[in-house]
Amino acid sequence: QKEVEQNSGPLSVPEGAIASLNCTYSDRGSQSFFWYRQYSGKSPELIMSIYSNGDKEDGRFTAQLNKASQYVSLLIRDSQPSDSATYLCAVGQGTGFQKLVFGTGTRLLVSP
Amino acid sequence: DAGVTQSPTHLIKTRGQQVTLRCSPKSGHDTVSWYQQALGQGPQFIFQYYEEEERQRGNFPDRFSGHQFPNYSSELNVNALLLGDSALYLCASSLGRKDQPQHFGDGTRLSIL
């Protein structure tokens, strides 16, 4: 079992729709969770962080965390073609200092 | 406010050579982490530096070594390069406190011939 699992996609949605990206993790002790967006040939860009169970909203993005189910998700409302990218789920591991463990990413395609 | 800067942008080496990659953290950050990202994969943690000491290390051989300087900048050194070392090498900086988000530089793309 991989430490952080994501569906590789591609996930295809029409412009204006809600894109739902999912991630599961294996380490029950994890306390911090992050979503990064990575355009082709570029480096990961932090878009959301979440630490507590529930929802966290930032503009068109909503991160959801359920530690009991070891599940993290990212919702993108009113999807735009410019949202087309690979979305990486990262889980912080370690006490004191944390390393990030990444999933392989989900490729999102938003069609006009 | 300067973000994380990495140099060089691209590098081509041959098997057996050694390479040094450099990173300057975002202003105000004191912790530097290095990741390797192969094509189609998520980044893999190499190691992390804080107060000029290696604090955590991932599952990478001793050919991979690093250093952090008093100004928080960092270097990644790889010796005896293998074809499999071809990847995007990413530097991320953060505040030393636990759970703080890590911010990535643009990366160095290393190709081994």
Boltz contact constraints between the chains, C-beta under 6 A:
constraints:
  - contact:
      token1: [A, 32]
      token2: [B, 99]
      max_distance: 6.0
  - contact:
      token1: [A, 43]
      token2: [B, 90]
      max_distance: 6.0
  - contact:
      token1: [A, 43]
      token2: [B, 104]
      max_distance: 6.0
  - contact:
      token1: [A, 43]
      token2: [B, 106]
      max_distance: 6.0
  - contact:
      token1: [A, 43]
      token2: [B, 107]
      max_distance: 6.0
  - contact:
      token1: [A, 44]
      token2: [B, 104]
      max_distance: 6.0
  - contact:
      token1: [A, 46]
      token2: [B, 101]
      max_distance: 6.0
  - contact:
      token1: [A, 49]
      token2: [B, 101]
      max_distance: 6.0
  - contact:
      token1: [A, 88]
      token2: [B, 42]
      max_distance: 6.0
  - contact:
      token1: [A, 94]
      token2: [B, 56]
      max_distance: 6.0
  - contact:
      token1: [A, 97]
      token2: [B, 48]
      max_distance: 6.0
  - contact:
      token1: [A, 97]
      token2: [B, 55]
      max_distance: 6.0
  - contact:
      token1: [A, 97]
      token2: [B, 56]
      max_distance: 6.0
  - contact:
      token1: [A, 98]
      token2: [B, 98]
      max_distance: 6.0
  - contact:
      token1: [A, 99]
      token2: [B, 45]
      max_distance: 6.0
  - contact:
      token1: [A, 99]
      token2: [B, 56]
      max_distance: 6.0
  - contact:
      token1: [A, 102]
      token2: [B, 42]
      max_distance: 6.0
  - contact:
      token1: [A, 102]
      token2: [B, 43]
      max_distance: 6.0
  - contact:
      token1: [A, 103]
      token2: [B, 42]
      max_distance: 6.0
  - contact:
      token1: [A, 104]
      token2: [B, 41]
      max_distance: 6.0
  - contact:
      token1: [A, 104]
      token2: [B, 42]
      max_distance: 6.0
  - contact:
      token1: [A, 105]
      token2: [B, 42]
      max_distance: 6.0
